[in-house]
């Protein structure tokens, strides 16, 4: 089972979503930034590393743990750990994605997300309404 992380970057009531490159698995779909956990790496350390590699965010303060999500595809199984991350400041540099947008979570229906990220959206919608 592949273990991965996702950051729910938040700024001014919006979250950051990123579009996967067309030439990758699930190309063109939107997702929350993050990536694979390496050996001997904690989920939070992985997320800090991935945010730096993917978006050029040097110092991320990993916040509230949102939950663990599972995806069972034909060829893979994924366990994803999601965390809220307040956006520190500065410009985002796209090193691995085709595009990025700040959206209100209720506007998610305008975008096609990777399946496991749809589960995170469900959590965000519930916690936003509370």
Residue pairs with C-beta under 8 A, 6 or more apart in sequence:
1 77
1 78
1 79
2 36
2 76
2 77
2 78
2 79
3 36
3 37
3 43
3 78
3 79
3 80
3 81
4 34
4 35
4 36
4 37
4 46
4 78
4 79
4 80
4 81
5 34
5 35
5 37
5 43
5 44
5 46
5 47
5 50
5 80
5 81
5 82
5 83
6 31
6 32
6 33
6 34
6 47
6 80
6 81
6 82
6 83
6 117
6 120
7 16
7 32
7 33
7 34
7 47
7 50
7 51
7 60
7 62
7 82
7 83
7 85
8 15
8 32
8 66
8 82
8 83
8 84
8 85
8 120
8 124
9 15
9 16
9 32
9 33
9 51
9 85
9 86
9 87
10 16
10 84
10 85
10 86
10 87
11 86
11 87
11 102
12 102
13 104
14 102
14 103
14 104
15 32
15 102
15 103
15 104
15 105
15 124
16 32
16 33
16 87
16 92
16 100
16 101
16 102
17 30
17 31
17 32
17 100
17 101
17 103
17 111
17 113
18 30
18 31
18 32
18 33
18 54
18 55
18 94
18 97
18 99
18 100
19 28
19 29
19 30
19 31
19 97
19 98
19 99
19 100
20 26
20 27
20 28
20 29
20 30
20 31
20 97
20 98
20 114
21 27
21 96
21 97
21 98
22 28
22 98
26 114
28 98
28 112
29 112
29 113
29 114
29 117
30 111
30 112
30 113
30 114
30 117
31 113
31 114
31 117
32 82
32 117
32 120
33 50
33 51
33 54
33 55
33 97
34 46
34 47
34 50
34 51
34 80
34 82
35 46
35 49
35 50
35 53
35 54
36 46
37 43
37 46
37 81
38 46
38 49
41 49
43 81
43 83
44 62
44 83
47 60
47 62
47 83
47 85
48 60
48 62
51 57
51 60
51 85
52 58
52 60
53 95
53 96
54 94
54 95
54 96
54 97
55 92
55 93
55 94
55 95
55 100
56 91
56 92
56 93
56 95
57 88
57 90
57 92
58 88
59 88
60 85
60 88
61 85
61 86
61 88
62 83
62 85
63 83
63 84
63 85
63 86
64 83
64 84
65 81
65 82
65 83
66 82
66 83
66 84
66 120
66 123
66 124
66 127
67 81
67 82
67 120
67 123
68 79
68 80
68 81
68 82
69 79
69 80
69 82
69 116
69 119
69 120
70 77
70 78
70 79
70 80
70 116
71 77
71 78
71 80
71 115
71 116
78 116
80 116
80 120
82 120
82 123
92 100
94 100
101 111
103 110
103 111
105 121
105 124
105 125
105 128
106 125
106 128
108 121
108 125
113 121
